[in-house]
């Protein structure tokens, strides 16, 4: 790589600097702040001997001064920027669990936007329906959720954190509003929602009934008794349905619903006026929800027989198409940002190898994780002056 300065011929060697930082109890974050660079840049130096194009000597002196203030000997300071032996690298290797930790939210810095010629961060939250990327899973779930505009459905949308579940909820509501469909959407508040009163607020059937009633009639006076409230709900739904409206109950964080509440939801779904069901239900939750709705659990068998569980899978083979779609928001393509090996490095970085012979690798190639990882890599590339994100940069962040 001509855009980065490397130590002699050892272009991707780990440096003894990494061991020195460990010996003197300096975390990468702390050391980076002391010498005035980012964590990712110092990590790239320690692990791959990759330096910014300018100011290398001054930066090395700052690192020496920092370690000297911690008591490092002259011999240690003299060897900081030499490659570590294979034995040293093996001893200092991070556990697999740490290597596969997902990054937290990453902002795309102004310097990075200028470096790559971007006017927007293409991995920020979506602002319109045409920005949603349709994998086969996403296309099916979007279509299934949209059917609540013409009929009644009972669906659970399940996926890992960052898989795009909330995006599909927003997409549905946006479509209802955009097309001016006669659909009343009810979304109970789920702040503090937990499946046990010991851990937080448990959303119960009377709470759900009250939320639906307020969506139908904001000025309604709620009945105090549970029986009176449910009767009130049934009558209001019938009147609204006969007036031409459909109704959909959407519950986020549904993996935090208790088993009794899940069973009660089946009874909400069964409210009817003749042959017309009166309420669609969409549950949106993480993978724990599918575990609660497992077919081998007798306590939820009546729910399992009526609910459709749709799972958002990782991007995997759709990764390049997804990136081209998102980068297209900024009039860029993958080849403008990543070099030839970076895409495979990104796949590897976000895939945990199988831990046993018969197990499958665990993919974390979900939109949020992919976006955070790539934005962090773009920030590092801009700081190092690299024209594109490389496999080494992906591995260093």
C-alpha positions as a Markdown table, in Angstrom:
| # | Residue | x | y | z |
|---|---|---|---|---|
| 1 | Unk | 0.0 | 0.0 | 0.0 |
| 2 | Unk | 1.7 | 3.2 | -1.1 |
| 3 | Unk | -0.7 | 5.4 | 0.8 |
| 4 | Unk | 0.5 | 4.1 | 4.2 |
| 5 | Unk | 3.9 | 4.2 | 5.8 |
| 6 | Unk | 5.1 | 0.8 | 7.1 |
| 7 | Unk | 8.0 | -0.3 | 9.2 |
| 8 | Unk | 10.7 | -1.5 | 6.8 |
| 9 | Unk | 9.5 | -4.7 | 5.1 |
| 10 | Unk | 7.2 | -5.9 | 7.9 |
| 11 | Unk | 4.1 | -4.2 | 6.5 |
| 12 | Unk | 1.5 | -5.9 | 8.6 |
| 13 | Unk | 3.6 | -6.8 | 11.7 |
| 14 | Unk | 2.3 | -6.4 | 15.2 |
| 15 | Unk | 4.6 | -4.1 | 17.2 |
| 16 | Unk | 6.2 | -4.5 | 20.6 |
| 17 | Unk | 4.4 | -1.3 | 21.4 |
| 18 | Unk | 1.3 | -3.3 | 22.0 |
| 19 | Unk | 3.0 | -5.4 | 24.7 |
| 20 | Unk | 4.5 | -2.3 | 26.3 |
| 21 | Unk | 1.1 | -0.7 | 26.6 |
| 22 | Unk | -0.2 | -3.8 | 28.3 |
| 23 | Unk | 2.7 | -4.0 | 30.7 |
| 24 | Unk | 2.1 | -0.4 | 31.9 |
| 25 | Unk | -1.6 | -0.8 | 32.2 |
| 26 | Unk | -2.5 | 1.5 | 29.4 |
| 27 | Unk | -5.6 | 0.7 | 27.5 |
| 28 | Unk | -5.7 | 1.6 | 23.8 |
| 29 | Unk | -8.4 | 4.2 | 24.5 |
| 30 | Unk | -6.4 | 5.9 | 27.2 |
| 31 | Unk | -3.1 | 5.8 | 25.3 |
| 32 | Unk | -4.8 | 7.2 | 22.1 |
| 33 | Unk | -6.2 | 10.1 | 24.1 |
| 34 | Unk | -2.8 | 10.9 | 25.6 |
| 35 | Unk | -1.0 | 11.1 | 22.3 |
| 36 | Unk | -3.9 | 12.8 | 20.5 |
| 37 | Unk | -5.1 | 10.2 | 18.0 |
| 38 | Unk | -8.1 | 8.0 | 17.7 |
| 39 | Unk | -8.4 | 4.5 | 19.3 |
| 40 | Unk | -8.7 | 2.9 | 15.8 |
| 41 | Unk | -5.6 | 4.7 | 14.6 |
| 42 | Unk | -3.5 | 3.5 | 17.5 |
| 43 | Unk | -4.9 | 0.0 | 17.2 |
| 44 | Unk | -3.8 | 0.0 | 13.5 |
| 45 | Unk | -0.3 | 1.1 | 14.5 |
| 46 | Unk | 0.0 | -1.6 | 17.3 |
| 47 | Unk | -1.5 | -4.5 | 15.3 |
| 48 | Unk | -0.4 | -3.7 | 11.8 |
| 49 | Unk | 2.4 | -1.1 | 11.9 |
| 50 | Unk | 0.3 | 1.2 | 9.8 |
| 51 | Unk | 1.0 | 4.9 | 10.3 |
| 52 | Unk | -0.6 | 8.2 | 9.1 |
| 53 | Unk | 1.0 | 9.7 | 6.1 |
| 54 | Unk | 2.3 | 12.7 | 7.9 |
| 55 | Unk | 3.8 | 13.3 | 11.4 |
| 56 | Unk | 5.1 | 9.9 | 12.1 |
| 57 | Unk | 8.2 | 11.0 | 13.9 |
| 58 | Unk | 6.3 | 13.4 | 16.1 |
| 59 | Unk | 3.7 | 10.8 | 16.9 |
| 60 | Unk | 6.4 | 8.2 | 17.9 |
| 61 | Unk | 8.0 | 10.8 | 20.2 |
| 62 | Unk | 4.6 | 11.4 | 21.9 |
| 63 | Unk | 4.2 | 7.7 | 22.4 |
| 64 | Unk | 7.7 | 7.4 | 23.9 |
| 65 | Unk | 7.1 | 10.3 | 26.2 |
| 66 | Unk | 3.8 | 8.8 | 27.4 |
| 67 | Unk | 5.4 | 5.5 | 28.2 |
| 68 | Unk | 8.4 | 7.2 | 29.8 |
| 69 | Unk | 6.1 | 9.0 | 32.1 |
| 70 | Unk | 4.8 | 5.6 | 33.2 |
| 71 | Unk | 8.2 | 4.4 | 34.0 |
| 72 | Unk | 9.3 | 2.6 | 30.8 |
| 73 | Unk | 13.0 | 1.8 | 30.6 |
| 74 | Unk | 15.3 | 3.2 | 27.9 |
| 75 | Unk | 15.6 | -0.4 | 26.4 |
| 76 | Unk | 11.8 | -0.7 | 26.3 |
| 77 | Unk | 11.5 | 2.7 | 24.6 |
| 78 | Unk | 14.1 | 1.8 | 22.0 |
| 79 | Unk | 12.2 | -1.3 | 20.9 |
| 80 | Unk | 8.7 | 0.1 | 20.9 |
| 81 | Unk | 8.4 | 0.2 | 17.1 |
| 82 | Unk | 10.0 | -3.1 | 16.3 |
| 83 | Unk | 7.9 | -6.0 | 15.1 |
| 84 | Unk | 7.0 | -8.5 | 17.7 |
| 85 | Unk | 8.1 | -12.1 | 17.3 |
| 86 | Unk | 5.5 | -14.8 | 16.4 |
| 87 | Unk | 5.7 | -16.1 | 19.9 |
| 88 | Unk | 4.9 | -12.6 | 21.3 |
| 89 | Unk | 2.0 | -12.2 | 18.9 |
| 90 | Unk | 0.6 | -15.6 | 19.9 |
| 91 | Unk | 0.9 | -14.7 | 23.5 |
| 92 | Unk | -0.8 | -11.4 | 23.1 |
| 93 | Unk | -3.5 | -12.6 | 20.8 |
| 94 | Unk | -7.0 | -11.5 | 21.8 |
| 95 | Unk | -9.6 | -14.1 | 22.6 |
| 96 | Unk | -12.0 | -14.9 | 19.8 |
| 97 | Unk | -14.9 | -13.5 | 21.9 |
| 98 | Unk | -13.2 | -10.1 | 21.9 |
| 99 | Unk | -12.4 | -10.2 | 18.2 |
| 100 | Unk | -16.0 | -10.6 | 17.3 |
| 101 | Unk | -17.5 | -8.0 | 19.6 |
| 102 | Unk | -19.8 | -5.7 | 17.7 |
| 103 | Unk | -19.0 | -2.0 | 17.6 |
| 104 | Unk | -21.2 | 0.6 | 19.2 |
| 105 | Unk | -22.7 | 3.4 | 17.1 |
| 106 | Unk | -20.2 | 5.1 | 14.9 |
| 107 | Unk | -20.6 | 8.7 | 13.6 |
| 108 | Unk | -19.1 | 9.4 | 10.2 |
| 109 | Unk | -16.8 | 12.3 | 10.8 |
| 110 | Unk | -16.7 | 15.4 | 8.6 |
| 111 | Unk | -13.1 | 14.7 | 7.7 |
| 112 | Unk | -14.2 | 11.2 | 6.5 |
| 113 | Unk | -17.0 | 12.6 | 4.4 |
| 114 | Unk | -14.6 | 15.0 | 2.7 |
| 115 | Unk | -12.1 | 12.2 | 2.2 |
| 116 | Unk | -14.6 | 9.9 | 0.4 |
| 117 | Unk | -16.6 | 12.7 | -1.3 |
| 118 | Unk | -19.7 | 12.1 | 0.7 |
| 119 | Unk | -22.3 | 14.8 | 1.6 |
| 120 | Unk | -24.4 | 12.4 | 3.8 |
| 121 | Unk | -23.7 | 9.4 | 6.0 |
| 122 | Unk | -25.3 | 6.6 | 3.9 |
| 123 | Unk | -25.6 | 4.4 | 7.0 |
| 124 | Unk | -27.8 | 6.8 | 9.1 |
| 125 | Unk | -31.4 | 6.0 | 9.8 |
| 126 | Unk | -33.6 | 5.7 | 6.7 |
| 127 | Unk | -35.8 | 8.6 | 5.8 |
| 128 | Unk | -38.0 | 7.1 | 3.0 |
| 129 | Unk | -39.4 | 3.8 | 1.9 |
| 130 | Unk | -37.3 | 3.7 | -1.2 |
| 131 | Unk | -34.2 | 3.5 | 1.0 |
| 132 | Unk | -35.2 | 0.1 | 2.4 |
| 133 | Unk | -33.2 | -2.7 | 0.8 |
| 134 | Unk | -35.3 | -5.7 | -0.1 |
| 135 | Unk | -33.7 | -9.1 | 0.6 |
| 136 | Unk | -36.1 | -12.0 | 0.1 |
| 137 | Unk | -36.9 | -12.0 | 3.8 |
| 138 | Unk | -37.5 | -8.2 | 4.0 |
| 139 | Unk | -39.6 | -8.2 | 0.8 |
| 140 | Unk | -41.8 | -11.1 | 2.2 |
| 141 | Unk | -42.2 | -9.4 | 5.7 |
| 142 | Unk | -43.0 | -6.0 | 4.1 |
| 143 | Unk | -45.7 | -7.7 | 2.0 |
| 144 | Unk | -47.1 | -9.7 | 5.0 |
| 145 | Unk | -47.3 | -6.6 | 7.2 |
| 146 | Unk | -48.9 | -4.6 | 4.4 |
| 147 | Unk | -51.8 | -7.1 | 4.3 |
| 148 | Unk | -53.1 | -5.6 | 7.5 |
| 149 | Unk | -54.5 | -2.8 | 5.2 |
| 150 | Unk | -56.8 | -5.2 | 3.5 |
| 151 | Unk | -57.3 | -8.1 | 6.0 |
| 152 | Unk | -56.4 | -9.2 | 9.5 |
| 153 | Unk | -53.1 | -10.9 | 10.3 |
| 154 | Unk | -51.4 | -12.2 | 13.4 |
| 155 | Unk | -47.6 | -11.9 | 12.8 |
| 156 | Unk | -44.4 | -12.0 | 14.9 |
| 157 | Unk | -41.4 | -10.3 | 13.2 |
| 158 | Unk | -38.3 | -11.7 | 14.9 |
| 159 | Unk | -34.6 | -10.7 | 14.4 |
| 160 | Unk | -31.4 | -9.8 | 16.2 |
| 161 | Unk | -30.7 | -6.3 | 17.4 |
| 162 | Unk | -30.0 | -4.1 | 14.3 |
| 163 | Unk | -31.6 | -6.5 | 11.8 |
| 164 | Unk | -34.1 | -3.9 | 10.6 |
| 165 | Unk | -37.3 | -4.8 | 12.5 |
| 166 | Unk | -38.2 | -1.2 | 13.6 |
| 167 | Unk | -37.4 | 0.0 | 10.1 |
| 168 | Unk | -40.2 | -2.3 | 8.7 |
| 169 | Unk | -42.6 | -1.0 | 11.3 |
| 170 | Unk | -41.8 | 2.6 | 10.3 |
| 171 | Unk | -42.2 | 1.6 | 6.6 |
| 172 | Unk | -45.7 | 0.2 | 7.2 |
| 173 | Unk | -46.9 | 3.3 | 9.1 |
| 174 | Unk | -45.4 | 5.5 | 6.4 |
| 175 | Unk | -47.2 | 3.6 | 3.7 |
| 176 | Unk | -50.5 | 3.7 | 5.6 |
| 177 | Unk | -50.1 | 7.5 | 5.9 |
| 178 | Unk | -48.8 | 8.1 | 2.4 |
| 179 | Unk | -51.6 | 6.1 | 0.7 |
| 180 | Unk | -54.2 | 7.5 | 3.1 |
| 181 | Unk | -55.5 | 4.1 | 4.0 |
| 182 | Unk | -58.4 | 3.8 | 6.5 |
| 183 | Unk | -56.2 | 1.9 | 9.0 |
| 184 | Unk | -56.0 | 2.9 | 12.7 |
| 185 | Unk | -52.7 | 2.0 | 14.2 |
| 186 | Unk | -52.3 | 1.3 | 17.9 |
| 187 | Unk | -48.8 | 1.2 | 19.5 |
| 188 | Unk | -48.8 | 0.8 | 23.3 |
| 189 | Unk | -45.9 | 2.4 | 25.1 |
| 190 | Unk | -43.3 | -0.2 | 26.0 |
| 191 | Unk | -40.9 | 2.0 | 28.1 |
| 192 | Unk | -39.6 | -0.3 | 30.9 |
| 193 | Unk | -41.4 | -3.3 | 29.5 |
| 194 | Unk | -40.3 | -6.6 | 31.0 |
| 195 | Unk | -42.0 | -10.0 | 31.2 |
| 196 | Unk | -41.8 | -10.0 | 35.0 |
| 197 | Unk | -43.0 | -7.4 | 37.5 |
| 198 | Unk | -39.7 | -8.0 | 39.4 |
| 199 | Unk | -37.7 | -6.6 | 36.5 |
| 200 | Unk | -39.9 | -3.8 | 35.2 |
| 201 | Unk | -43.4 | -3.0 | 33.8 |
| 202 | Unk | -45.4 | -6.0 | 32.6 |
| 203 | Unk | -47.8 | -5.1 | 29.8 |
| 204 | Unk | -51.1 | -6.8 | 30.6 |
| 205 | Unk | -54.4 | -7.3 | 28.7 |
| 206 | Unk | -56.3 | -4.4 | 30.3 |
| 207 | Unk | -53.4 | -2.1 | 29.4 |
| 208 | Unk | -53.5 | -3.2 | 25.8 |
| 209 | Unk | -57.3 | -2.8 | 25.7 |
| 210 | Unk | -57.0 | 0.8 | 27.1 |
| 211 | Unk | -54.4 | 1.6 | 24.5 |
| 212 | Unk | -56.5 | 0.4 | 21.6 |
| 213 | Unk | -59.6 | 2.2 | 23.0 |
| 214 | Unk | -57.7 | 5.5 | 23.2 |
| 215 | Unk | -56.5 | 5.0 | 19.6 |
| 216 | Unk | -60.1 | 4.5 | 18.5 |
| 217 | Unk | -61.5 | 7.4 | 20.6 |
| 218 | Unk | -59.0 | 9.7 | 22.4 |
| 219 | Unk | -61.8 | 11.1 | 24.6 |
| 220 | Unk | -63.4 | 7.8 | 25.7 |
| 221 | Unk | -64.0 | 7.2 | 29.4 |
| 222 | Unk | -62.5 | 3.8 | 30.2 |
| 223 | Unk | -64.5 | 1.3 | 32.2 |
| 224 | Unk | -62.8 | 0.4 | 35.4 |
| 225 | Unk | -63.5 | -3.3 | 35.5 |
| 226 | Unk | -61.7 | -5.7 | 33.1 |
| 227 | Unk | -64.9 | -7.2 | 31.9 |
| 228 | Unk | -66.5 | -3.8 | 31.2 |
| 229 | Unk | -63.4 | -2.6 | 29.4 |
| 230 | Unk | -63.2 | -5.6 | 27.1 |
| 231 | Unk | -66.9 | -5.3 | 26.3 |
| 232 | Unk | -66.3 | -1.6 | 25.6 |
| 233 | Unk | -63.4 | -2.5 | 23.3 |
| 234 | Unk | -65.4 | -5.0 | 21.4 |
| 235 | Unk | -68.2 | -2.6 | 20.7 |
| 236 | Unk | -65.8 | 0.2 | 19.7 |
| 237 | Unk | -64.0 | -2.1 | 17.3 |
| 238 | Unk | -67.3 | -3.2 | 15.7 |
| 239 | Unk | -68.5 | 0.4 | 15.2 |
| 240 | Unk | -65.2 | 1.4 | 13.7 |
| 241 | Unk | -65.0 | -1.6 | 11.4 |
| 242 | Unk | -68.6 | -1.0 | 10.2 |
| 243 | Unk | -67.5 | 2.6 | 9.5 |
| 244 | Unk | -64.9 | 1.3 | 7.1 |
| 245 | Unk | -61.8 | 1.2 | 9.2 |
| 246 | Unk | -59.3 | -1.5 | 9.9 |
| 247 | Unk | -57.2 | -1.8 | 13.0 |
| 248 | Unk | -53.7 | -3.0 | 13.7 |
| 249 | Unk | -52.0 | -3.4 | 17.1 |
| 250 | Unk | -48.2 | -3.1 | 16.9 |
| 251 | Unk | -46.1 | -4.1 | 19.9 |
| 252 | Unk | -42.3 | -3.4 | 19.9 |
| 253 | Unk | -40.0 | -5.2 | 22.3 |
| 254 | Unk | -42.5 | -8.1 | 22.2 |
| 255 | Unk | -39.8 | -10.5 | 23.5 |
| 256 | Unk | -40.4 | -8.8 | 26.8 |
| 257 | Unk | -44.1 | -9.8 | 26.9 |
| 258 | Unk | -45.1 | -12.4 | 29.5 |
| 259 | Unk | -46.6 | -15.8 | 28.5 |
| 260 | Unk | -50.0 | -14.8 | 29.9 |
| 261 | Unk | -50.1 | -11.6 | 27.8 |
| 262 | Unk | -49.1 | -13.6 | 24.7 |
| 263 | Unk | -52.0 | -15.9 | 25.4 |
| 264 | Unk | -54.4 | -13.0 | 25.8 |
| 265 | Unk | -53.3 | -11.5 | 22.5 |
| 266 | Unk | -54.7 | -14.6 | 20.8 |
| 267 | Unk | -58.1 | -13.6 | 22.3 |
| 268 | Unk | -57.7 | -10.1 | 21.1 |
| 269 | Unk | -57.1 | -11.4 | 17.6 |
| 270 | Unk | -60.3 | -13.5 | 17.8 |
| 271 | Unk | -62.6 | -10.5 | 18.4 |
| 272 | Unk | -65.0 | -10.5 | 15.5 |
| 273 | Unk | -68.2 | -9.2 | 13.9 |
| 274 | Unk | -69.8 | -12.1 | 12.1 |
| 275 | Unk | -67.1 | -13.4 | 9.7 |
| 276 | Unk | -65.0 | -10.3 | 10.0 |
| 277 | Unk | -62.1 | -10.3 | 12.4 |
| 278 | Unk | -61.6 | -6.8 | 14.0 |
| 279 | Unk | -58.0 | -6.6 | 14.8 |
| 280 | Unk | -54.6 | -7.4 | 13.3 |
| 281 | Unk | -51.6 | -7.9 | 15.6 |
| 282 | Unk | -47.9 | -7.4 | 14.7 |
| 283 | Unk | -45.4 | -8.4 | 17.4 |
| 284 | Unk | -41.8 | -7.1 | 16.8 |
| 285 | Unk | -39.1 | -8.6 | 19.0 |
| 286 | Unk | -35.7 | -10.1 | 19.3 |
| 287 | Unk | -34.9 | -13.9 | 19.0 |
| 288 | Unk | -36.2 | -14.5 | 22.5 |
| 289 | Unk | -39.7 | -14.0 | 21.2 |
| 290 | Unk | -39.4 | -17.0 | 18.8 |
| 291 | Unk | -38.2 | -19.0 | 21.8 |
| 292 | Unk | -41.3 | -18.0 | 23.8 |
| 293 | Unk | -43.4 | -19.1 | 20.8 |
| 294 | Unk | -41.6 | -22.4 | 20.3 |
| 295 | Unk | -43.9 | -25.3 | 19.2 |
| 296 | Unk | -42.7 | -27.5 | 22.0 |
| 297 | Unk | -44.1 | -25.2 | 24.7 |
| 298 | Unk | -47.5 | -26.4 | 25.7 |
| 299 | Unk | -48.4 | -23.2 | 27.6 |
| 300 | Unk | -48.4 | -21.2 | 24.3 |
| 301 | Unk | -49.7 | -23.9 | 21.9 |
| 302 | Unk | -53.0 | -22.0 | 21.3 |
| 303 | Unk | -51.0 | -18.9 | 20.2 |
| 304 | Unk | -48.5 | -20.9 | 18.1 |
| 305 | Unk | -51.3 | -22.4 | 16.1 |
| 306 | Unk | -52.5 | -19.0 | 15.0 |
| 307 | Unk | -49.4 | -16.7 | 14.8 |
| 308 | Unk | -47.0 | -16.6 | 11.9 |
| 309 | Unk | -43.4 | -16.1 | 12.9 |
| 310 | Unk | -41.3 | -14.3 | 10.2 |
| 311 | Unk | -37.5 | -14.1 | 10.9 |
| 312 | Unk | -35.1 | -11.4 | 9.5 |
| 313 | Unk | -31.9 | -13.3 | 8.5 |
| 314 | Unk | -28.4 | -11.8 | 8.2 |
| 315 | Unk | -27.5 | -10.1 | 4.9 |
| 316 | Unk | -24.8 | -12.8 | 4.1 |
| 317 | Unk | -24.9 | -13.3 | 0.3 |
| 318 | Unk | -26.8 | -10.0 | -0.1 |
| 319 | Unk | -24.1 | -8.0 | 1.6 |
| 320 | Unk | -22.6 | -6.4 | -1.5 |
| 321 | Unk | -26.1 | -5.5 | -2.9 |
| 322 | Unk | -27.0 | -4.0 | 0.4 |
| 323 | Unk | -23.9 | -1.8 | 0.5 |
| 324 | Unk | -24.3 | -0.7 | -3.1 |
| 325 | Unk | -27.9 | 0.2 | -2.2 |
| 326 | Unk | -27.0 | 2.2 | 0.9 |
| 327 | Unk | -24.0 | 3.9 | -0.7 |
| 328 | Unk | -26.2 | 4.8 | -3.7 |
| 329 | Unk | -27.9 | 7.2 | -1.3 |
| 330 | Unk | -24.7 | 9.2 | -1.6 |
| 331 | Unk | -24.1 | 8.4 | -5.3 |
| 332 | Unk | -21.3 | 6.0 | -4.5 |
| 333 | Unk | -20.7 | 2.3 | -5.0 |
| 334 | Unk | -18.8 | -0.3 | -3.0 |
| 335 | Unk | -15.8 | -0.1 | -5.4 |
| 336 | Unk | -15.5 | 3.6 | -4.6 |
| 337 | Unk | -15.1 | 3.0 | -0.9 |
| 338 | Unk | -13.7 | -0.5 | -0.4 |
| 339 | Unk | -10.7 | -2.2 | -2.1 |
| 340 | Unk | -10.9 | -5.7 | -3.5 |
| 341 | Unk | -10.3 | -7.6 | -0.2 |
| 342 | Unk | -12.2 | -5.5 | 2.2 |
| 343 | Unk | -15.6 | -7.0 | 1.5 |
| 344 | Unk | -14.4 | -10.5 | 2.4 |
| 345 | Unk | -12.7 | -9.1 | 5.5 |
| 346 | Unk | -16.0 | -7.5 | 6.5 |
| 347 | Unk | -17.8 | -10.8 | 6.1 |
| 348 | Unk | -15.1 | -12.6 | 8.2 |
| 349 | Unk | -15.0 | -9.9 | 10.9 |
| 350 | Unk | -18.8 | -10.2 | 11.5 |
| 351 | Unk | -19.0 | -14.0 | 11.4 |
| 352 | Unk | -18.2 | -16.0 | 14.5 |
| 353 | Unk | -16.7 | -19.4 | 13.6 |
| 354 | Unk | -18.5 | -22.6 | 14.7 |
| 355 | Unk | -17.5 | -23.6 | 18.2 |
| 356 | Unk | -18.2 | -27.3 | 17.7 |
| 357 | Unk | -17.9 | -29.7 | 14.8 |
| 358 | Unk | -21.7 | -29.9 | 14.1 |
| 359 | Unk | -22.5 | -26.2 | 14.7 |
| 360 | Unk | -22.8 | -23.6 | 12.0 |
| 361 | Unk | -20.9 | -20.2 | 12.0 |
| 362 | Unk | -22.9 | -17.4 | 13.5 |
| 363 | Unk | -23.4 | -14.4 | 11.2 |
| 364 | Unk | -23.7 | -10.9 | 12.6 |
| 365 | Unk | -24.1 | -9.4 | 9.1 |
| 366 | Unk | -27.1 | -7.3 | 10.1 |
| 367 | Unk | -27.6 | -3.7 | 8.8 |
| 368 | Unk | -26.7 | -1.9 | 12.0 |
| 369 | Unk | -23.5 | -4.0 | 12.7 |
| 370 | Unk | -22.4 | -3.7 | 9.1 |
| 371 | Unk | -23.0 | 0.1 | 9.1 |
| 372 | Unk | -21.1 | 0.6 | 12.4 |
| 373 | Unk | -18.2 | -1.5 | 11.2 |
| 374 | Unk | -17.8 | 0.2 | 7.9 |
| 375 | Unk | -18.2 | 3.7 | 9.2 |
| 376 | Unk | -15.5 | 3.0 | 11.8 |
| 377 | Unk | -13.2 | 1.7 | 9.0 |
| 378 | Unk | -14.0 | 4.8 | 6.8 |
| 379 | Unk | -13.0 | 7.0 | 9.7 |
| 380 | Unk | -9.7 | 5.2 | 10.1 |
| 381 | Unk | -9.0 | 5.2 | 6.4 |
| 382 | Unk | -9.5 | 9.0 | 6.3 |
| 383 | Unk | -7.2 | 9.5 | 9.3 |
| 384 | Unk | -4.5 | 7.3 | 7.8 |
| 385 | Unk | -4.9 | 8.9 | 4.3 |
| 386 | Unk | -5.8 | 5.6 | 2.7 |
| 387 | Unk | -7.8 | 6.2 | -0.6 |
| 388 | Unk | -10.0 | 3.2 | 0.2 |
| 389 | Unk | -10.9 | 0.9 | 3.1 |
| 390 | Unk | -8.7 | -2.1 | 3.0 |
| 391 | Unk | -8.9 | -5.6 | 4.6 |
| 392 | Unk | -6.2 | -4.5 | 7.1 |
| 393 | Unk | -8.3 | -1.4 | 8.2 |
| 394 | Unk | -11.4 | -3.6 | 8.6 |
| 395 | Unk | -9.5 | -6.0 | 10.8 |
| 396 | Unk | -8.0 | -3.1 | 12.9 |
| 397 | Unk | -11.2 | -1.4 | 13.9 |
